[in-house]
Amino acid sequence: MKNLLNVILKITAVVFILFLTACQSDVYHGGDDPNPEESLSGIPDDFKYLTVDSKKLTVKVMDVYEGKKYYTVEVFDANPFNDPSAILLAGGKANVNTPFEVNLVLPKTLKAIYLRQTDPKGYQSVTGMEVKDGDLYFDYNDVLSGKTTLKSVSNGAELRADDEITGEPGDYDELFTSGLSQAKEINGSEKLEVNGVYKLTNDFKGALQLPTGNITLYIGAKLSLTENIQLRGDAEIYVLREGTFAGEQIKLDMNGGKLYNAGTLALNDLQLTEVKLYNHSNSKIYAKNLTLNGVFVENNCLLKIDNTLNLTGKGSQIICNQVSSIVSSKYYIGNTDSYIIMYPKSLFETDQITGNGNQLHTNITGEAYVDFQDMPLFKVNGSLKLHSGSGGDYTVGDSYITFTGNVCYAAKEVISASLEPSMFQLDYNSLPTNAQGDCYGVEYKPSDATTPDADNPEYNEQSSETPTYTYLFEDNWPSFGDYDMNDLVLDVNIANVGVVNNNATSVVLTTTVRAVGASKPLYAFAQIEAPGAGETIVPLFDGEAHEFLGKTVGDKINTYNYTCDSRTTVQTVGLNGIKGLVNALNLNVFVVWGDVNSGKWNEIHLPNFKATQNAVSSATTNQDYKYNGKAEGAKPEYDNMMWALMIPTRSFTSYPKEGVSIMDAYDGFITWARSNGAAVGDWYFHPTSSDKIYEGK
């Protein structure tokens, strides 16, 4: 009997131990850290565990309709022209009398937002805006006036490469004909002398006999070359308005000197080294290949390169003033410290960009005009790769390219892009096919939007949504838990509907239940805490969490390994008299554990969110503490931990496995907490190792 009693006691002890093990599965075991107290020490009392910031955004449009029409302003978390996953964060109407103003809640890891403006003609443009500390302000007038650039220039005057090039493009007589009266008339067949000044005013086809030294030649007729020309020294060639300097298979090689063109240059190859080139209004240059190792100043002209535009020399500059265009099949970046400077209504178009790994500063600068359609355009008839590089540059192929100033750009495919505030991306497919003409490249993407007169006060209705957020809950509140943060994992998206004057009339909450790692019953709710919303509590899904996923209470779902697919539900909530929008900082998402029908709830909230009127009295008292109460019986080192986290979902697909502390699964977490959020803000993108996180099937 005694032996039987011992056996029963041993069996009972084993069962009891197993029972304790099962019941305590959500209690912290320390993971790989033998000293959990040490891991949790040093978290500041005032740490809020926030992964988002609240910012006020103000956008002023450049209104050319004097307040008689509305512009539509929309804010996205990614570029809507090339990223189908871009989320509309907010939108509204604006004109000269009413700027667009909205309070945004943005992930702290978000580096840029994207503004899409639709003008009263229905054309759209997108520009990127850096997310900085404090409130955000964007004025299209400042962008177009050059106030956002490091250096504002006017008609390229201070960028002219040669002191002898003075005056505006209309100074034809001064620049092109000042020495014409002293020039000697030739027919083209004679041998020309060093330091001679000549003019050719009758058509000629053949080979010019030019000296290798200094010479001045005015071309006022059709010159058809049959042999290459090589010039050295301070030679000067003037192609007058009525002149054509042509040669189908001919190369013009100049080293030093000046080349002034007011007519047409049409050559197979044009190679300029340390040459000052000036192109007058309505002039044209056609070449199969253009190689620059010097300075090229272009005013109101057309440059057409069939093959390669090659900037090989240090200090090469191409300056394109109004209504000018450069079109090339290949754009080769061959050396450092070279520049392309473009002004309003100018176009730079190429099929591809290549390089040898050097850096090119391509300053594409626009000035203030009455409409966006005066901006220059950088157009690529193929794929354009823009990746952030050092110093704000972008890598294009193997080389670097720097956009400075106000530039529109378009490509058949933009593989990636980080926009500066003054860079506008245009929809490539909506651009005109004709590359010539006034403002050819800067037609914006037509939209289906109709814009009423500004006397319609109700025409301000928009919809907006937040980035989706993942909510991670620890169910042991108010006791200290294991902090695997997978007892309930939810994705919640907020869509404000019927937004009038930045006030939502309803909100759509889309909830996806991803995992349930708790043994106890769990329910999820949300309370909107925006002004005027009242105290309405909304269930985020129907019933208990395990059962919502088709399982039994006590099952561990998607925390060890894949158990079942996630499930999504949608709730629409009317908002009568709310002020502002619903966002991640005023939507109180919380969990109730235990019997939801008991009358008082055991509520688990995010830090800094208070309990509802339904909470148990002890919970209500604890809610007045910093972070949803303190861990009952826990050591002081644990007091500043939380029981719930909210993380931006974009690029966040994992969470800790069952029993793995979040401190072990993401080693940047504790550094982030101890630094009061100043360090490792993107810790949730960097798990410690794949065996510590659950990543789905």
Secondary structure, 3 states (H helix, E strand, C coil): CHHHHHHHHHHHHHHHHHHHHHHCCCCCCCCCCCCHHHHHCCCCCCCCCCCEEEEEEEEECCCCCCCCECEEEEEECCCCCCCCCCCEEEEEEECCCCCEEEEEEEECCCCEEEEEEECCCCEEEEEEEECCCCCEEEEHHHHHHCCCCCCCCCCCHHHCCCCCCCCCCCCHHHHHCCCHHHCEECCCCCECCCCCEEEECCCEEECCECCCCCCEEEECCEEEECCCEEEECCCEEEECCCCEEEEEEEEEEEECCEEEECCEEEEEEEEEEEEEEEECCCEEEEEEEEEEEEEEEECCEEEEEEEEEEECCCCCEEEECCCCEEEEEEEEECCCCCEEEECCCCEEEEEEEEECCCEEEECECCCCCCCHHHCCEEEEEEEEECEECHHHCEEECCEEEEECCCEEEEEEEEEECCCCCCEEECCHHHCCCCCCCCCCCCCCEECCCCCCECCCCCCCCEEEECCCEEEEECCCCCCCCCCCCCCEEEEEEEEEEEEECCECCEEEEEEEEEEECCCCCEEEEEEECCCCCCCCEEECCCCCHHHHCCCCCCCCECCCCCCCCCEEEEEEEECCCCCCCCCCCCEEEEEEECCCCCCCEEEEECCCCCCCCCECHHHHHHHCCCCCCCCCCCCHHHCCCCCEEEEECCCCCCEECCCCCHHHHCCHHHHHHHCCCCCCCCHHHCCCCHHHEECCC
